[in-house]
C-alpha cells in the first residue's frame, strides 16, 4: 500500500432530492400501489381476463409493487429523520434490481 493512499470505505449514502411534501409523496405512492394491486386482482379474479398478455401485465404489476415497496417506505421514513442516509448495501441491492433489466 502506498503512503497517502485513500483506504476509506463507503458505508452509507446521503439522500438528497427534491423538496416534495410528505403527504404528496405518500399520496402518489398509495395511488400507484392501489393501481398495481387493482390490476393484479382484476386479472387474477375475472375469468374473461385470462389471456397471456393480461397474465404478463399482472405479473409485471406485481414486480412494480415490489420495486416501489422497496424504495418508497425508506424515502417516506427519511422525511422524519434528521440524518437522511441509507446503507450502502441497501442502495446497491436496489440499484442491482434496476440494472438487471427490470427498472
PyMOL commands that set and color helices and strands:
alter all, ss='L'
color gray80, all
select helices_A, chain A and resi 22-45+47-49+52-78+88-102
alter helices_A, ss='H'
color red, helices_A
select strands_A, chain A and resi 12-14+85-87
alter strands_A, ss='S'
color yellow, strands_A
deselect
rebuild
show_as cartoon
